[in-house]
């Protein structure tokens, strides 16, 4: 059951200002009146390169193996397993960003792309839309791509990736949700 998105906003915005902005996030501070009639401050964090959100790519081989990235995440304070992903730049379409990230992080191209969902990192005070893609028909890219130093790419059976999610070893919500959704999609094909 999908929650119905209402267009009527029960909050009243009295004023709004950008409290902080960098190339990767923007924090907006709103003076508001809540639905309960109380005045207060509400902050919203917008994220992604150019504040256009991000992409998450589930690259799955013919043998039902999925490509995961293992890298150290500073804010998390440890290594994570994640789907391939990154930000959507200014003027860039989500599919273009997904293709770029697949090439940059895994050195791969895909013949088939399916956009299977859009999710948000959080809905209370963080507004980052993640465009979810399934990439199939994988082959090595002919171009040379850069890779980040603290990153390694692993190819694991999809069932093992599901186990990593269920064991709490995939802390990034978009990656955990993506692995579970793609597992269902692949098993229905």
C-alpha positions as CSV (number, residue, x, y, z in Angstrom):
1,X,0.0,0.0,0.0
2,X,1.5,3.3,-1.1
3,X,0.9,6.4,1.1
4,X,-1.1,9.0,-0.9
5,X,0.9,12.3,-1.3
6,X,-1.4,15.2,-0.5
7,X,-0.7,18.5,-2.2
8,X,-2.2,20.5,0.7
9,X,0.5,21.7,3.1
10,X,-0.9,22.0,6.7
11,X,2.2,24.0,7.7
12,X,2.4,27.8,7.2
13,X,5.7,29.2,6.2
14,X,6.3,32.7,7.7
15,X,9.8,33.2,6.3
16,X,12.6,31.2,4.7
17,X,16.3,31.7,4.3
18,X,19.3,29.7,3.2
19,X,21.3,29.1,6.4
20,X,24.2,27.2,4.8
21,X,25.2,26.1,1.3
22,X,28.1,24.1,-0.1
23,X,28.5,22.3,-3.5
24,X,26.9,19.2,-1.8
25,X,24.2,20.4,0.6
26,X,22.0,23.3,1.3
27,X,20.3,23.9,4.6
28,X,17.1,26.0,4.5
29,X,15.7,27.5,7.8
30,X,12.0,28.1,7.7
31,X,10.0,30.0,10.4
32,X,6.8,28.1,10.4
33,X,3.4,27.6,12.1
34,X,2.9,23.9,12.7
35,X,-0.4,22.2,12.0
36,X,-1.0,22.4,15.8
37,X,-0.7,26.2,15.6
38,X,2.7,26.5,17.2
39,X,5.4,28.8,15.8
40,X,8.8,27.4,15.4
41,X,11.9,26.8,13.3
42,X,12.2,23.9,10.8
43,X,15.4,23.1,8.9
44,X,15.4,21.2,5.7
45,X,18.6,19.7,4.2
46,X,18.8,19.4,0.5
47,X,21.5,17.2,-0.9
48,X,23.3,15.8,-3.9
49,X,25.6,17.5,-6.3
50,X,23.9,20.8,-7.2
51,X,21.1,19.8,-4.9
52,X,19.4,17.6,-7.6
53,X,19.5,14.3,-5.6
54,X,21.3,11.1,-6.4
55,X,21.3,7.8,-8.2
56,X,21.6,4.3,-7.0
57,X,22.5,1.6,-9.5
58,X,21.9,-2.1,-9.0
59,X,24.2,-3.7,-11.6
60,X,23.3,-7.3,-12.0
61,X,25.1,-9.9,-14.2
62,X,23.5,-12.8,-16.2
63,X,24.6,-15.1,-13.3
64,X,22.6,-13.0,-10.8
65,X,25.6,-11.4,-9.3
66,X,25.4,-7.8,-8.1
67,X,28.2,-5.2,-7.9
68,X,28.7,-3.6,-4.5
69,X,31.0,-0.9,-3.5
70,X,33.0,-1.2,-0.3
71,X,34.3,2.1,1.0
72,X,35.0,4.1,4.2
73,X,32.3,6.6,5.0
74,X,33.5,9.5,7.2
75,X,30.1,10.4,8.8
76,X,29.3,6.7,9.4
77,X,32.7,6.1,10.9
78,X,33.4,2.8,9.1
79,X,33.3,0.8,5.9
80,X,30.0,0.2,4.2
81,X,28.7,-2.0,1.4
82,X,26.6,0.0,-1.0
83,X,25.2,-0.1,-4.5
84,X,27.0,2.0,-7.1
85,X,25.8,5.6,-6.9
86,X,26.4,9.3,-6.7
87,X,24.9,12.7,-7.2
88,X,23.0,14.1,-10.1
89,X,24.7,17.2,-11.3
90,X,23.3,20.5,-12.5
91,X,21.5,20.0,-15.9
92,X,22.2,16.2,-15.7
93,X,19.4,13.7,-16.1
94,X,19.2,10.9,-13.6
95,X,19.8,8.2,-16.2
96,X,22.9,10.0,-17.5
97,X,24.2,10.2,-13.9
98,X,23.5,6.5,-13.3
99,X,25.4,5.5,-16.5
100,X,28.3,7.8,-15.5
101,X,28.5,6.3,-12.0
102,X,28.5,2.7,-13.3
103,X,31.4,3.6,-15.5
104,X,33.4,5.6,-13.0
105,X,32.9,3.2,-10.1
106,X,32.9,-0.2,-11.8
107,X,34.3,0.4,-15.3
108,X,31.1,-1.0,-16.8
109,X,28.4,-0.2,-19.3
110,X,24.9,-1.7,-19.5
111,X,22.7,-2.5,-22.5
112,X,19.4,-2.4,-20.5
113,X,18.3,0.1,-17.9
114,X,15.2,0.0,-15.8
115,X,14.2,2.9,-13.5
116,X,12.4,0.9,-10.8
117,X,11.8,3.4,-8.1
118,X,12.5,6.8,-6.5
119,X,13.0,7.0,-2.7
120,X,14.0,9.7,-0.3
121,X,16.9,9.3,2.2
122,X,14.5,10.7,4.9
123,X,11.3,12.6,4.8
124,X,11.3,14.7,8.0
125,X,14.1,17.1,7.4
126,X,16.3,15.8,4.7
127,X,15.1,16.1,1.1
128,X,17.3,14.0,-1.1
129,X,15.5,12.1,-3.9
130,X,17.4,8.9,-5.0
131,X,16.6,7.6,-8.5
132,X,16.9,3.8,-8.4
133,X,18.1,2.0,-11.5
134,X,18.6,-1.7,-12.5
135,X,21.4,-2.1,-15.0
136,X,21.7,-5.4,-17.0
137,X,23.5,-6.6,-20.0
138,X,26.8,-5.6,-18.5
139,X,30.1,-5.3,-20.3
140,X,33.4,-3.6,-19.7
141,X,33.5,0.0,-20.7
142,X,36.0,0.9,-23.4
143,X,36.7,4.3,-21.8
144,X,39.1,4.7,-18.9
145,X,37.4,5.9,-15.7
146,X,38.7,7.2,-12.5
147,X,38.0,5.5,-9.2
148,X,38.2,6.7,-5.7
149,X,41.2,5.5,-3.6
150,X,39.2,4.3,-0.6
151,X,36.8,2.2,-2.8
152,X,36.7,-1.4,-3.9
153,X,34.1,-3.0,-6.1
154,X,32.9,-6.5,-5.3
155,X,30.8,-8.9,-7.4
156,X,28.6,-11.0,-5.1
157,X,25.7,-13.4,-5.6
158,X,22.4,-11.5,-5.2
159,X,21.4,-13.9,-2.5
160,X,24.5,-13.0,-0.5
161,X,23.8,-9.3,-0.9
162,X,20.3,-9.9,0.5
163,X,21.9,-11.7,3.4
164,X,24.2,-8.7,4.0
165,X,21.1,-6.4,4.1
166,X,19.3,-8.7,6.5
167,X,22.4,-9.0,8.7
168,X,22.7,-5.2,9.0
169,X,25.8,-4.9,6.9
170,X,24.3,-2.5,4.3
171,X,23.6,0.6,6.4
172,X,22.8,3.0,3.6
173,X,19.0,2.9,3.3
174,X,18.8,3.4,-0.5
175,X,21.3,0.5,-1.0
176,X,19.4,-1.8,1.4
177,X,16.1,-1.1,-0.2
178,X,17.5,-1.3,-3.7
179,X,19.0,-4.7,-3.1
180,X,15.8,-6.1,-1.7
181,X,13.7,-4.5,-4.5
182,X,16.0,-5.8,-7.2
183,X,16.1,-9.2,-5.8
184,X,12.3,-9.4,-6.2
185,X,12.5,-7.9,-9.7
186,X,15.1,-10.4,-10.8
187,X,13.3,-13.3,-9.3
188,X,10.1,-12.3,-11.2
189,X,11.9,-12.1,-14.6
